[in-house]
């Protein structure tokens, strides 16, 4: 397994007191199977759960890809969700509709979950891109 780094980008917060502030997140685009995985790395402002359209548009702009051509996965960890301990992880497959500023995320499906302070469930690792598992495990555990 190759340990790879994840790309970093930002999206604008929509939370009062933080409106417009850039919120950092990590992502990777897997061209071979047209999948994109992303994870929030800050607990200020709007989470990736609530800002998925902005996150997807930021990724598409940076990577020069079209949202309709890819499947997007939100990797939720303690880094982006207040009150969760290292080791917590949920992976959501997102359903998107629309395009540009009308992009929406009308649904999400949880495909894997790991509880805090436990070994990471193999189903979580299986859901992650193989070459990037080490990088995502660092996000989950650290």
C-alpha positions in Angstrom: 0.0 0.0 0.0 1.3 3.4 -0.9 0.9 6.2 1.6 -0.3 9.3 -0.2 -1.1 12.8 0.9 -4.5 14.3 0.5 -5.2 17.6 -1.3 -6.4 20.6 0.8 -9.0 23.1 -0.1 -11.5 25.5 1.5 -15.2 26.4 1.4 -16.9 29.4 2.9 -18.6 29.1 6.3 -22.3 30.1 6.5 -22.5 30.1 10.4 -23.2 33.5 12.0 -19.9 34.9 13.3 -17.9 32.9 10.8 -19.8 33.8 7.6 -17.4 33.8 4.6 -14.5 32.5 6.7 -12.6 29.8 4.8 -13.0 26.3 6.3 -10.3 23.8 5.4 -10.9 20.2 4.4 -8.9 17.4 2.8 -9.9 15.4 -0.3 -8.8 13.1 -3.0 -10.1 12.4 -6.5 -9.8 8.9 -7.8 -9.9 9.1 -11.5 -9.9 5.4 -12.2 -13.3 4.8 -10.6 -14.6 8.4 -10.6 -14.9 8.7 -6.8 -14.1 11.7 -4.6 -13.5 11.4 -0.8 -13.4 14.4 1.4 -13.1 15.1 5.1 -13.5 18.3 7.3 -10.4 19.2 9.3 -11.8 22.1 11.4 -14.6 22.5 13.9 -15.3 26.2 13.2 -18.1 27.3 11.0 -20.2 25.1 8.8 -19.4 21.3 8.8 -19.0 19.3 5.6 -22.3 17.7 6.3 -24.1 21.0 6.1 -21.9 22.5 3.4 -21.7 19.5 1.0 -22.6 21.5 -2.1 -20.0 24.2 -1.4 -17.4 21.4 -0.7 -18.2 19.6 -3.9 -18.0 22.8 -5.9 -14.6 23.7 -4.3 -13.3 20.3 -5.2 -14.6 20.4 -8.8 -13.1 23.9 -9.3 -9.7 22.9 -7.9 -9.6 19.5 -9.7 -11.3 20.7 -12.9 -13.9 18.0 -12.8 -17.7 18.0 -13.3 -19.8 16.9 -10.3 -22.1 14.8 -12.4 -19.2 12.6 -13.5 -18.2 11.5 -10.0 -19.5 9.9 -6.8 -18.8 11.9 -3.7 -18.1 10.5 -0.2 -18.0 12.6 3.0 -15.6 11.0 5.6 -16.9 12.4 8.9 -14.4 12.3 11.8 -13.7 14.0 15.2 -11.8 16.7 13.3 -15.0 18.0 11.7 -17.6 17.0 14.2 -17.6 18.6 17.7 -17.9 16.1 20.6 -16.4 13.1 18.9 -13.2 11.4 20.0 -10.3 10.3 17.8 -11.3 7.0 16.1 -14.8 8.1 15.3 -15.7 7.8 11.6 -18.7 7.7 9.3 -18.5 7.5 5.6 -21.5 8.9 3.7 -22.1 8.4 0.0 -23.8 11.6 -1.3 -26.5 11.9 -3.9 -26.2 15.1 -5.8 -28.5 17.0 -8.2 -28.3 20.2 -10.2 -25.2 22.0 -11.2 -23.2 25.1 -10.5 -24.7 27.4 -7.9 -27.9 25.2 -8.0 -26.0 22.0 -6.9 -27.8 20.2 -4.1 -27.3 17.2 -2.0 -30.8 15.8 -1.5 -29.6 12.5 0.1 -26.8 10.6 1.7 -26.3 7.0 2.6 -24.1 5.8 5.5 -21.8 3.1 4.1 -19.5 2.6 7.1 -19.1 3.6 10.7 -16.5 3.2 13.4 -16.9 4.2 17.0 -14.5 6.2 19.1 -11.7 4.5 21.0 -12.1 1.3 19.0 -10.2 -0.4 16.3 -11.3 0.9 12.9 -13.9 -1.4 11.5 -12.5 -3.2 8.3 -15.7 -2.1 6.5 -14.6 1.5 7.0 -11.2 0.8 5.5 -12.8 -1.2 2.6 -14.9 1.9 1.7 -11.8 4.1 1.5 -9.5 4.3 -1.6 -6.8 1.7 -1.0 -3.8 3.9 -1.9 -5.1 6.6 0.5 -6.1 4.5 3.5 -3.1 5.5 5.6 -3.8 9.2 5.0 -7.5 8.8 6.0 -6.6 6.6 9.0 -4.4 9.5 10.2 -7.4 11.9 9.9 -9.6 9.4 11.8 -7.1 8.6 14.6 -5.1 11.7 15.3 
